[in-house]
């Protein structure tokens, strides 16, 4: 993640956009304080989120069909943590 001043961002805006398009995140500062962020556009993230929710809905329906008890918050957190390894 790169950090540039507002003046640099103004003078190198096209270059910063190109870097963001290549996946880089850029923080813009003014008087040494973070004021803005340029991030890559991620449409695929929205689609992955939709698919994840569809999967959860299918899992929930399957658990109901099998008469399983719902997962606890701790079980869900544990599964999330395990998936990040």
MDTraj code that builds the backbone (N, CA, C; nanometers):
import mdtraj as md
import numpy as np

residues = "UNK UNK UNK UNK UNK UNK UNK UNK UNK UNK UNK UNK UNK UNK UNK UNK UNK UNK UNK UNK UNK UNK UNK UNK UNK UNK UNK UNK UNK UNK UNK UNK UNK UNK UNK UNK UNK UNK UNK UNK UNK UNK UNK UNK UNK UNK UNK UNK UNK UNK UNK UNK UNK UNK UNK UNK UNK UNK UNK UNK UNK UNK UNK UNK UNK UNK UNK UNK UNK UNK UNK UNK UNK UNK UNK UNK UNK UNK UNK UNK UNK UNK UNK UNK UNK".split()
xyz = np.array([
    [0.0853, -0.1160, 0.0000],
    [0.0000, 0.0000, 0.0000],
    [0.0907, 0.1233, 0.0000],
    [0.0714, 0.2070, -0.0967],
    [0.1517, 0.3275, -0.1110],
    [0.0807, 0.4464, -0.0461],
    [0.1588, 0.5428, -0.0037],
    [0.1045, 0.6656, 0.0535],
    [0.1619, 0.7832, -0.0245],
    [0.0747, 0.8737, -0.0684],
    [0.1184, 0.9936, -0.1404],
    [0.0478, 1.1144, -0.0822],
    [0.1087, 1.2299, -0.1001],
    [0.0455, 1.3528, -0.0540],
    [-0.0626, 1.3953, -0.1531],
    [-0.1480, 1.4847, -0.1093],
    [-0.2543, 1.5343, -0.1974],
    [-0.1942, 1.6010, -0.3207],
    [-0.0856, 1.6736, -0.3034],
    [-0.0211, 1.7393, -0.4173],
    [0.0305, 1.6349, -0.5169],
    [0.0968, 1.5298, -0.4651],
    [0.1450, 1.4236, -0.5537],
    [0.0290, 1.3563, -0.6266],
    [-0.0788, 1.3323, -0.5542],
    [-0.1954, 1.2674, -0.6150],
    [-0.2512, 1.3523, -0.7275],
    [-0.2525, 1.4823, -0.7056],
    [-0.3046, 1.5733, -0.8086],
    [-0.2162, 1.5707, -0.9325],
    [-0.0856, 1.5726, -0.9128],
    [0.0049, 1.5804, -1.0274],
    [0.0278, 1.4462, -1.0952],
    [0.0064, 1.3351, -1.0233],
    [0.0321, 1.2020, -1.0793],
    [-0.0938, 1.1160, -1.0816],
    [-0.2098, 1.1785, -1.0943],
    [-0.3371, 1.1079, -1.0838],
    [-0.3491, 0.9925, -1.1834],
    [-0.3133, 1.0153, -1.3086],
    [-0.3221, 0.9102, -1.4104],
    [-0.2374, 0.7895, -1.3738],
    [-0.1171, 0.8131, -1.3262],
    [-0.0280, 0.7046, -1.2852],
    [-0.0883, 0.6282, -1.1665],
    [-0.1456, 0.7016, -1.0716],
    [-0.2067, 0.6368, -0.9546],
    [-0.3268, 0.5521, -0.9944],
    [-0.4050, 0.6000, -1.0892],
    [-0.5177, 0.5205, -1.1386],
    [-0.4691, 0.3915, -1.2041],
    [-0.3629, 0.4012, -1.2813],
    [-0.3070, 0.2824, -1.3458],
    [-0.2574, 0.1828, -1.2416],
    [-0.1944, 0.2318, -1.1364],
    [-0.1474, 0.1434, -1.0298],
    [-0.2648, 0.0761, -0.9591],
    [-0.3716, 0.1532, -0.9357],
    [-0.4911, 0.0956, -0.8719],
    [-0.5538, -0.0099, -0.9626],
    [-0.5554, 0.0167, -1.0916],
    [-0.6110, -0.0803, -1.1859],
    [-0.5317, -0.2104, -1.1850],
    [-0.4051, -0.2029, -1.1479],
    [-0.3200, -0.3223, -1.1379],
    [-0.3264, -0.3862, -1.0000],
    [-0.4181, -0.3382, -0.9145],
    [-0.4396, -0.4021, -0.7856],
    [-0.3810, -0.3329, -0.6651],
    [-0.3139, -0.2217, -0.6840],
    [-0.2508, -0.1530, -0.5715],
    [-0.3495, -0.0582, -0.5031],
    [-0.3366, -0.0446, -0.3736],
    [-0.4168, 0.0490, -0.2964],
    [-0.3289, 0.1681, -0.2602],
    [-0.3805, 0.2887, -0.2789],
    [-0.3028, 0.4091, -0.2535],
    [-0.3760, 0.4963, -0.1518],
    [-0.3027, 0.5393, -0.0485],
    [-0.3560, 0.6294, 0.0535],
    [-0.3108, 0.7712, 0.0195],
    [-0.4036, 0.8653, 0.0277],
    [-0.3715, 1.0061, 0.0025],
    [-0.3751, 1.0795, 0.1363],
    [-0.2689, 1.1560, 0.1617],
    [-0.2606, 1.2307, 0.2871],
    [-0.2619, 1.3801, 0.2616],
    [-0.3064, 1.4526, 0.3628],
    [-0.3023, 1.5992, 0.3585],
    [-0.2593, 1.6441, 0.4974],
    [-0.1510, 1.7176, 0.5026],
    [-0.0929, 1.7604, 0.6300],
    [-0.0660, 1.6399, 0.7199],
    [-0.0104, 1.5346, 0.6600],
    [0.0289, 1.4109, 0.7289],
    [-0.0876, 1.3321, 0.7885],
    [-0.2100, 1.3593, 0.7457],
    [-0.3260, 1.2829, 0.7914],
    [-0.3888, 1.2130, 0.6719],
    [-0.4306, 1.0893, 0.6908],
    [-0.4981, 1.0151, 0.5838],
    [-0.6336, 1.0789, 0.5561],
    [-0.6578, 1.1086, 0.4278],
    [-0.7854, 1.1712, 0.3926],
    [-0.8627, 1.0947, 0.2854],
    [-0.7945, 1.0106, 0.2101],
    [-0.8632, 0.9395, 0.1022],
    [-0.7846, 0.8143, 0.0665],
    [-0.8518, 0.7292, -0.0111],
    [-0.7914, 0.6035, -0.0531],
    [-0.8368, 0.5749, -0.1964],
    [-0.7439, 0.5352, -0.2805],
    [-0.7762, 0.4889, -0.4155],
    [-0.7589, 0.3379, -0.4129],
    [-0.8661, 0.2666, -0.4439],
    [-0.8617, 0.1204, -0.4392],
    [-0.9063, 0.0630, -0.5731],
    [-0.8592, -0.0567, -0.6049],
    [-0.9027, -0.1201, -0.7300],
    [-1.0513, -0.1549, -0.7240],
    [-1.1169, -0.1444, -0.8354],
    [-1.2576, -0.1842, -0.8460],
    [-1.2626, -0.3358, -0.8456],
    [-1.3492, -0.3920, -0.7632],
    [-1.3545, -0.5375, -0.7474],
    [-1.4959, -0.5904, -0.7660],
    [-1.5412, -0.6044, -0.8879],
    [-1.6730, -0.6624, -0.9137],
    [-1.6746, -0.8095, -0.8785],
    [-1.5601, -0.8769, -0.8945],
    [-1.5556, -1.0196, -0.8641],
    [-1.5804, -1.0451, -0.7160],
    [-1.5465, -0.9493, -0.6306],
    [-1.5694, -0.9636, -0.4872],
    [-1.7189, -0.9729, -0.4575],
    [-1.7990, -0.8926, -0.5264],
    [-1.9433, -0.8963, -0.5075],
    [-1.9991, -1.0314, -0.5510],
    [-1.9521, -1.0817, -0.6627],
    [-1.9999, -1.2117, -0.7112],
    [-1.9603, -1.3236, -0.6152],
    [-1.8379, -1.3191, -0.5613],
    [-1.7959, -1.4206, -0.4643],
    [-1.8813, -1.4140, -0.3384],
    [-1.9170, -1.2937, -0.2966],
    [-2.0016, -1.2780, -0.1785],
    [-2.1391, -1.3374, -0.2040],
    [-2.1954, -1.3113, -0.3205],
    [-2.3260, -1.3689, -0.3555],
    [-2.3217, -1.5216, -0.3537],
    [-2.2167, -1.5786, -0.4122],
    [-2.2037, -1.7243, -0.4151],
    [-2.1876, -1.7812, -0.2749],
    [-2.1149, -1.7101, -0.1889],
    [-2.0974, -1.7570, -0.0511],
    [-2.2312, -1.7601, 0.0213],
    [-2.3134, -1.6558, 0.0022],
    [-2.4443, -1.6530, 0.0667],
    [-2.5361, -1.7618, 0.0112],
    [-2.5270, -1.7877, -0.1185],
    [-2.6059, -1.8967, -0.1763],
    [-2.5651, -2.0298, -0.1133],
    [-2.4355, -2.0489, -0.0960],
    [-2.3862, -2.1702, -0.0323],
    [-2.4349, -2.1829, 0.1112],
    [-2.4359, -2.0712, 0.1833],
    [-2.4864, -2.0733, 0.3208],
    [-2.6348, -2.1060, 0.3250],
    [-2.7097, -2.0509, 0.2324],
    [-2.8528, -2.0814, 0.2267],
    [-2.8753, -2.2306, 0.2006],
    [-2.7973, -2.2883, 0.1095],
    [-2.8092, -2.4316, 0.0808],
    [-2.7718, -2.5143, 0.2036],
    [-2.6657, -2.4739, 0.2728],
    [-2.6239, -2.5441, 0.3939],
    [-2.7334, -2.5370, 0.4999],
    [-2.7899, -2.4189, 0.5185],
    [-2.8966, -2.4022, 0.6172],
    [-3.0167, -2.4914, 0.5837],
    [-3.0552, -2.4957, 0.4583],
    [-3.1677, -2.5798, 0.4170],
    [-3.1357, -2.7280, 0.4390],
    [-3.0125, -2.7671, 0.4077],
    [-2.9717, -2.9056, 0.4277],
    [-2.9728, -2.9417, 0.5764],
    [-2.9272, -2.8486, 0.6594],
    [-2.9274, -2.8745, 0.8040],
    [-3.0705, -2.8880, 0.8565],
    [-3.1620, -2.8057, 0.8051],
    [-3.3024, -2.8167, 0.8459],
    [-3.3603, -2.9515, 0.8022],
    [-3.3285, -2.9900, 0.6790],
    [-3.3802, -3.1157, 0.6259],
    [-3.3318, -3.2334, 0.7100],
    [-3.2089, -3.2258, 0.7572],
    [-3.1520, -3.3342, 0.8390],
    [-3.1841, -3.3171, 0.9883],
    [-3.2583, -3.2105, 1.0190],
    [-3.2974, -3.1801, 1.1578],
    [-3.1767, -3.1615, 1.2489],
    [-3.0776, -3.0930, 1.1944],
    [-2.9574, -3.0618, 1.2730],
    [-2.9787, -2.9310, 1.3460],
    [-2.9141, -2.9154, 1.4605],
    [-2.9274, -2.7904, 1.5336],
    [-2.8419, -2.6835, 1.4649],
    [-2.8830, -2.5565, 1.4745],
    [-2.8053, -2.4474, 1.4134],
    [-2.6662, -2.4357, 1.4765],
    [-2.5719, -2.3844, 1.3996],
    [-2.4365, -2.3635, 1.4510],
    [-2.4353, -2.2487, 1.5509],
    [-2.3493, -2.2598, 1.6505],
    [-2.3334, -2.1500, 1.7461],
    [-2.2395, -2.0457, 1.6867],
    [-2.2387, -1.9294, 1.7458],
    [-2.1494, -1.8219, 1.7003],
    [-2.0039, -1.8678, 1.7112],
    [-1.9699, -1.9360, 1.8199],
    [-1.8323, -1.9843, 1.8369],
    [-1.7944, -2.0857, 1.7298],
    [-1.8875, -2.1726, 1.6915],
    [-1.8602, -2.2704, 1.5858],
    [-1.8385, -2.2002, 1.4521],
    [-1.9163, -2.0972, 1.4252],
    [-1.9011, -2.0221, 1.3003],
    [-1.7672, -1.9508, 1.2982],
    [-1.7321, -1.8845, 1.4085],
    [-1.6029, -1.8143, 1.4156],
    [-1.4864, -1.9110, 1.3990],
    [-1.4977, -2.0279, 1.4605],
    [-1.3932, -2.1281, 1.4485],
    [-1.3772, -2.1730, 1.3036],
    [-1.4890, -2.1936, 1.2340],
    [-1.4840, -2.2352, 1.0936],
    [-1.4211, -2.1262, 1.0070],
    [-1.4562, -2.0015, 1.0350],
    [-1.3971, -1.8899, 0.9598],
    [-1.2474, -1.8864, 0.9820],
    [-1.2072, -1.8974, 1.1085],
    [-1.0646, -1.8949, 1.1407],
    [-0.9910, -2.0113, 1.0735],
    [-1.0502, -2.1278, 1.0772],
    [-0.9900, -2.2463, 1.0146],
    [-0.9768, -2.2272, 0.8634],
    [-1.0757, -2.1634, 0.8008],
    [-1.0710, -2.1404, 0.6570],
    [-0.9647, -2.0416, 0.6139],
    [-0.9196, -1.9577, 0.7060],
    [-0.8165, -1.8570, 0.6735],
    [-0.6766, -1.9112, 0.6841],
    [-0.6600, -2.0322, 0.7343],
    [-0.5253, -2.0897, 0.7484],
    [-0.4711, -2.1375, 0.6187],
])
top = md.Topology()
chain = top.add_chain()
for i, resn in enumerate(residues, 1):
    res = top.add_residue(resn, chain, resSeq=i)
    for name in ("N", "CA", "C"):
        top.add_atom(name, md.element.get_by_symbol(name[0]), res)
traj = md.Trajectory(xyz[None], top)
